[in-house]
Amino acid sequence: MTSFTFYNYYMKYTGIPINFGIGVMLGFLIGTAIAGQTSYNFTLETLRYFGTLKVMDTLHLFALFSKKARHRKWLFSN
């Protein structure tokens, strides 16, 4: 038997591909949910610091050192 026949056998007659696919999909969904919740929580905790920096007008200093900050005009809008 060749390796191709083993491949066909496992793909047609076992549940390995379906179980593996479900595991990968669940891992991706759960990982995405955890990363999203972590980012959201971090943003909520540090939002007041960004507001304080905006009031002190110090966010413009970050634009000098960061390319990303230059493109985020909403940070600098009054």
C-alpha positions in Angstrom: 0.0 0.0 0.0 1.2 3.4 -0.8 1.0 6.4 1.5 -1.8 7.8 -0.7 -4.1 4.9 0.2 -3.4 5.4 3.9 -4.3 9.1 3.5 -7.5 8.2 1.7 -8.4 5.7 4.4 -7.9 8.1 7.3 -9.8 10.9 5.4 -12.8 8.8 4.5 -13.2 6.2 7.3 -12.0 8.0 10.5 -13.1 11.1 12.4 -9.5 12.4 12.7 -9.8 15.3 10.2 -13.2 16.5 11.6 -11.9 16.3 15.2 -8.7 18.0 14.3 -10.5 20.8 12.4 -12.9 21.3 15.3 -10.0 21.6 17.7 -8.2 24.1 15.6 -11.4 26.2 15.1 -12.2 26.2 18.8 -8.6 27.1 19.7 -8.7 30.0 17.3 -12.1 31.3 18.5 -11.2 31.0 22.2 -7.8 32.6 21.6 -9.3 35.5 19.8 -11.9 36.0 22.5 -9.3 36.0 25.2 -7.0 38.4 23.3 -10.0 40.7 22.6 -11.0 40.8 26.3 -7.5 41.4 27.4 -7.1 44.3 25.0 -10.5 45.8 25.9 -9.7 45.6 29.6 -6.3 47.2 29.2 -7.9 50.0 27.2 -10.5 50.6 29.8 -7.9 50.7 32.6 -5.6 53.1 30.8 -8.2 55.4 29.2 -8.0 57.9 32.0 -4.2 58.3 31.5 -4.7 59.0 27.9 -7.3 61.6 28.8 -4.9 63.2 31.3 -2.1 63.3 28.7 -4.5 64.9 26.2 -5.5 67.6 28.7 -1.8 68.3 29.5 -1.3 68.5 25.7 1.7 66.1 25.9 0.4 63.7 23.2 2.0 65.8 20.6 5.4 64.8 21.9 4.7 61.2 21.0 4.1 62.2 17.4 7.8 63.3 17.2 9.0 59.8 18.1 6.4 57.5 16.6 5.2 57.1 13.0 2.0 55.5 14.2 1.0 58.5 16.4 1.3 60.9 13.5 -1.4 59.0 11.6 -3.8 58.9 14.5 -5.3 62.3 14.2 -8.2 61.5 16.5 -5.8 61.6 19.4 -4.9 65.2 18.7 -8.4 66.5 17.9 -9.8 69.0 20.3 
